[in-house]
Amino acid sequence: MEAAEKLSVTVTPAMARMIRKKVEEGSFGSASEVIRAALRAFQREEEEHAERMASIRARVKASIEDERPNLSGEEVRDRLKGFFAQYSSRADDSAA
């Protein structure tokens, strides 16, 4: 474990009350433990955010590199109408 480094930190009165309350409740042994726990949670949050951003970037990159045809909304509607017409005419033929 690395040697501890002493820092001076200024917090709001509300934060100071919360820290003291956690120590008084026995959840933590000292204000330093509360701050270290908060910093560990912040570090986890930052790492999770970085992972989410990397995942989003990978999906965007894959989408950009996708070589399938790019269709407009109108082209998609036209293709769907064609498919529906084709299947409804087949249904009509089989019913006869």
MARSEVO-993174 format. One record per residue: residue number from 1; residue in one letter; y, z, x of N, C-alpha, C in turn. Coordinates in nm, 4 decimals. Atoms other than C-alpha are relative to their C-alpha. Layout:
BEGIN
R    i  aa       nyy       nzz       nxx      cayy      cazz      caxx       cyy       czz       cxx
R  NUM   A         Y         Z         X         Y         Z         X         Y         Z         X
...
//
This chain:
BEGIN
R    i  aa       nyy       nzz       nxx      cayy      cazz      caxx       cyy       czz       cxx
R    1   M   -0.1175    0.0000    0.0850    0.0000    0.0000    0.0000    0.1238    0.0000    0.0896
R    2   E   -0.1238    0.0056   -0.0769    0.3465   -0.0830    0.1289    0.0761    0.1317   -0.0089
R    3   A   -0.0845   -0.1198    0.0022    0.5871    0.1931    0.2204    0.1036   -0.0149   -0.1100
R    4   A   -0.0970    0.0009    0.1092    0.8164    0.2854   -0.0664    0.1407   -0.0144    0.0565
R    5   E   -0.1406    0.0154   -0.0368    1.1803    0.1862   -0.0462    0.0840    0.0643   -0.1087
R    6   K   -0.0837   -0.0695    0.0968    1.4391    0.4037   -0.2114    0.1174   -0.0899   -0.0381
R    7   L   -0.1102    0.0780    0.0531    1.6871    0.2188   -0.4328    0.0797    0.0848   -0.0974
R    8   S   -0.0831   -0.0648    0.1004    1.9740    0.3354   -0.6452    0.0192   -0.0997   -0.1133
R    9   V   -0.0074    0.0901    0.1144    1.9691    0.1869   -0.9943    0.0901    0.0622   -0.1056
R   10   T   -0.0872   -0.0462    0.1075    2.2356    0.2149   -1.2622   -0.0550   -0.0535   -0.1321
R   11   V    0.0508    0.0393    0.1314    2.1120    0.2108   -1.6225    0.0970    0.0480   -0.1075
R   12   T   -0.0836   -0.0422    0.1119    2.2780    0.2444   -1.9589   -0.0410    0.1400   -0.0444
R   13   P    0.0380   -0.1322    0.0507    2.2849    0.5879   -2.1254   -0.1255   -0.0042   -0.0869
R   14   A    0.1187    0.0115    0.0858    2.0270    0.4679   -2.3791   -0.1264   -0.0156    0.0845
R   15   M    0.1155    0.0175   -0.0884    1.7935    0.3565   -2.1008   -0.0333    0.1312    0.0704
R   16   A    0.0217   -0.1291   -0.0661    1.8407    0.6884   -1.9201   -0.0688    0.0979   -0.0948
R   17   R    0.0633   -0.0887    0.0993    1.7509    0.8761   -2.2412   -0.1469   -0.0381   -0.0185
R   18   M    0.1370    0.0462    0.0183    1.4411    0.6630   -2.2846   -0.0861    0.0411    0.1196
R   19   I    0.0746   -0.0376   -0.1202    1.3313    0.7257   -1.9257   -0.0297    0.1500   -0.0011
R   20   R    0.0196   -0.1453    0.0048    1.3855    1.1020   -1.9583   -0.1015    0.0382   -0.1073
R   21   K    0.0920   -0.0301    0.1107    1.1987    1.1042   -2.2923   -0.1445   -0.0295    0.0411
R   22   K    0.1361    0.0349   -0.0438    0.8964    0.9287   -2.1409   -0.0547    0.1037    0.0975
R   23   V    0.0421   -0.1030   -0.0955    0.8851    1.1841   -1.8609   -0.0258    0.1313   -0.0739
R   24   E    0.0155   -0.1251    0.0754    0.9345    1.4783   -2.1005   -0.1253   -0.0008   -0.0867
R   25   E    0.1209    0.0131    0.0827    0.6554    1.3486   -2.3273   -0.1271    0.0093    0.0834
R   26   G    0.1169   -0.0029   -0.0872    0.4246    1.3437   -2.0279   -0.0635   -0.1351    0.0213
R   27   S    0.0538    0.1349   -0.0188    0.3676    0.9684   -2.0428    0.0070   -0.0422    0.1466
R   28   F   -0.0206    0.0304   -0.1413    0.4964    0.9460   -1.6846    0.0379    0.1289    0.0714
R   29   G   -0.0285   -0.1188   -0.0770    0.5336    1.1970   -1.4069    0.1420    0.0065    0.0525
R   30   S   -0.1362    0.0022   -0.0539    0.8784    1.0876   -1.2949    0.0733   -0.1236   -0.0504
R   31   A   -0.0810    0.1172    0.0369    1.1636    0.8478   -1.3646   -0.0421   -0.1210    0.0825
R   32   S    0.0439    0.1113   -0.0860    1.0409    0.6389   -1.0717   -0.1242   -0.0677   -0.0569
R   33   E    0.1200    0.0584    0.0600    0.7039    0.5916   -1.2424    0.0350   -0.0856   -0.1210
R   34   V   -0.0433    0.0780    0.1164    0.8770    0.4724   -1.5599    0.0575   -0.1339    0.0462
R   35   I   -0.0636    0.1224   -0.0504    1.0857    0.2210   -1.3644   -0.1047   -0.0927    0.0611
R   36   R    0.1046    0.0848   -0.0599    0.7826    0.0979   -1.1662   -0.0846   -0.0667   -0.1089
R   37   A    0.0781    0.0583    0.1106    0.5861    0.0476   -1.4910    0.0787   -0.1115   -0.0676
R   38   A   -0.0840    0.1038    0.0622    0.8780   -0.1447   -1.6391    0.0068   -0.1242    0.0880
R   39   L   -0.0055    0.1145   -0.0907    0.9008   -0.3632   -1.3296   -0.1324   -0.0758    0.0041
R   40   R    0.1298    0.0683    0.0063    0.5264   -0.4350   -1.3403   -0.0107   -0.0834   -0.1277
R   41   A    0.0022    0.0749    0.1266    0.5601   -0.5389   -1.7070    0.0896   -0.1232    0.0104
R   42   F   -0.0909    0.1129   -0.0186    0.8563   -0.7588   -1.6157   -0.0649   -0.1069    0.0878
R   43   Q    0.0669    0.0940   -0.0890    0.6569   -0.9177   -1.3332   -0.1092   -0.0771   -0.0748
R   44   R    0.1034    0.0677    0.0806    0.3642   -0.9912   -1.5717    0.0632   -0.1020   -0.0942
R   45   E   -0.0694    0.0889    0.0927    0.6066   -1.1420   -1.8228    0.0485   -0.1254    0.0720
R   46   E   -0.0475    0.1142   -0.0783    0.7590   -1.3634   -1.5537   -0.1149   -0.0931    0.0383
R   47   E    0.1160    0.0806   -0.0371    0.4145   -1.4804   -1.4390   -0.0543   -0.0767   -0.1201
R   48   E    0.0473    0.0669    0.1213    0.3062   -1.5570   -1.7957    0.0943   -0.1128   -0.0399
R   49   H   -0.0990    0.1040    0.0317    0.6288   -1.7503   -1.8537   -0.0191   -0.1196    0.0931
R   50   A    0.0206    0.1086   -0.0959    0.5689   -1.9523   -1.5359   -0.1258   -0.0796   -0.0343
R   51   E    0.1234    0.0686    0.0391    0.2132   -2.0306   -1.6516    0.0215   -0.0867   -0.1235
R   52   R   -0.0286    0.0786    0.1209    0.3373   -2.1412   -1.9954    0.0819   -0.1246    0.0343
R   53   M   -0.0843    0.1135   -0.0383    0.6022   -2.3628   -1.8370   -0.0819   -0.1046    0.0749
R   54   A    0.0852    0.0940   -0.0728    0.3453   -2.5191   -1.6007   -0.0894   -0.0756   -0.0973
R   55   S    0.0844    0.0649    0.1002    0.1191   -2.5899   -1.8987    0.0787   -0.1028   -0.0806
R   56   I   -0.0850    0.0923    0.0763    0.4031   -2.7483   -2.0956    0.0333   -0.1224    0.0853
R   57   R   -0.0321    0.1124   -0.0889    0.5052   -2.9601   -1.7949   -0.1192   -0.0930    0.0168
R   58   A    0.1204    0.0817   -0.0159    0.1454   -3.0772   -1.7501   -0.0254   -0.0838   -0.1254
R   59   R    0.0206    0.0766    0.1237    0.1199   -3.1775   -2.1171    0.1041   -0.1104   -0.0159
R   60   V   -0.1046    0.1023    0.0079    0.4528   -3.3619   -2.1045   -0.0318   -0.1139    0.0960
R   61   K    0.0343    0.1019   -0.0996    0.3456   -3.5425   -1.7861   -0.1154   -0.0866   -0.0499
R   62   A    0.1146    0.0753    0.0522    0.0120   -3.6391   -1.9442    0.0433   -0.0919   -0.1133
R   63   S   -0.0493    0.0817    0.1106    0.1951   -3.7662   -2.2508    0.0780   -0.1201    0.0511
R   64   I   -0.0795    0.1096   -0.0573    0.4358   -3.9730   -2.0436   -0.0902   -0.1030    0.0663
R   65   E    0.0903    0.0902   -0.0714    0.1500   -4.1193   -1.8406   -0.1059   -0.0629   -0.0900
R   66   D    0.0974    0.0535    0.0948   -0.0581   -4.1972   -2.1520    0.0259   -0.1485   -0.0189
R   67   E   -0.0161    0.1457    0.0072   -0.1189   -4.5709   -2.1532   -0.0303   -0.0589   -0.1370
R   68   R    0.0235    0.0534    0.1340   -0.2072   -4.5975   -2.5195    0.1293   -0.0582   -0.0547
R   69   P   -0.1233    0.0625    0.0509    0.0355   -4.8131   -2.7179    0.0918    0.1002   -0.0693
R   70   N   -0.1021   -0.0835    0.0623    0.3560   -4.6505   -2.8304    0.0429   -0.0693   -0.1286
R   71   L   -0.0301    0.0612    0.1289    0.4044   -4.7197   -3.2019    0.1155    0.0714   -0.0669
R   72   S   -0.1070   -0.0604    0.0785    0.7090   -4.6660   -3.4155   -0.0593    0.0535   -0.1296
R   73   G    0.0455   -0.0528    0.1285    0.6812   -4.4794   -3.7432   -0.0318   -0.1116   -0.0979
R   74   E    0.0218    0.1137    0.0907    0.7089   -4.8078   -3.9306   -0.1312   -0.0715    0.0338
R   75   E    0.1249    0.0647   -0.0402    0.4247   -4.9615   -3.7273   -0.1212    0.0844   -0.0419
R   76   V    0.1087   -0.0883    0.0416    0.2057   -4.6583   -3.7982   -0.0229   -0.0124   -0.1498
R   77   R    0.0134    0.0143    0.1463    0.2783   -4.6825   -4.1738   -0.0660   -0.1334   -0.0353
R   78   D    0.0586    0.1313    0.0284    0.1950   -5.0561   -4.1718   -0.1493   -0.0023    0.0314
R   79   R    0.1422   -0.0037   -0.0360   -0.1343   -4.9960   -3.9923   -0.0799    0.0829   -0.1004
R   80   L    0.0699   -0.0838    0.0979   -0.2277   -4.7152   -4.2319   -0.0143   -0.0709   -0.1340
R   81   K    0.0086    0.0767    0.1253   -0.1462   -4.9319   -4.5339   -0.1109   -0.1034    0.0091
R   82   G    0.1060    0.0990   -0.0197   -0.3746   -5.1997   -4.3891   -0.1378    0.0632   -0.0083
R   83   F    0.1282   -0.0692    0.0063   -0.6582   -4.9516   -4.3400   -0.0330    0.0400   -0.1429
R   84   F    0.0239   -0.0412    0.1382   -0.6171   -4.8144   -4.6943   -0.0350   -0.1197   -0.0874
R   85   A    0.0281    0.1203    0.0788   -0.6117   -5.1642   -4.8400   -0.1413   -0.0495    0.0284
R   86   Q    0.1337    0.0457   -0.0398   -0.9240   -5.2575   -4.6455   -0.1083    0.0880   -0.0634
R   87   Y    0.1019   -0.0892    0.0538   -1.1170   -4.9481   -4.7580   -0.0019   -0.0010   -0.1523
R   88   S    0.0000    0.0024    0.1472   -1.0038   -4.9670   -5.1200   -0.0645   -0.1284   -0.0498
R   89   S    0.0659    0.1236    0.0428   -1.1176   -5.3322   -5.1408   -0.1504    0.0101    0.0197
R   90   R    0.1438   -0.0213   -0.0198   -1.4568   -5.2303   -4.9991   -0.0558    0.0868   -0.1120
R   91   A    0.0451   -0.0871    0.1092   -1.4833   -4.9552   -5.2612   -0.0092   -0.0783   -0.1289
R   92   D    0.0028    0.0837    0.1202   -1.3986   -5.2062   -5.5319   -0.1206   -0.0930    0.0005
R   93   D    0.1135    0.0907   -0.0114   -1.6641   -5.4472   -5.4027   -0.1334    0.0710   -0.0255
R   94   S    0.1273   -0.0718    0.0160   -1.9378   -5.1820   -5.3944   -0.0168    0.0515   -0.1438
R   95   A    0.0080   -0.0482    0.1379   -1.8523   -5.0622   -5.7482   -0.0407   -0.1120   -0.0950
R   96   A    0.0270    0.1136    0.0898   -1.8993   -5.4099   -5.8915   -0.1446   -0.0357   -0.0082
//
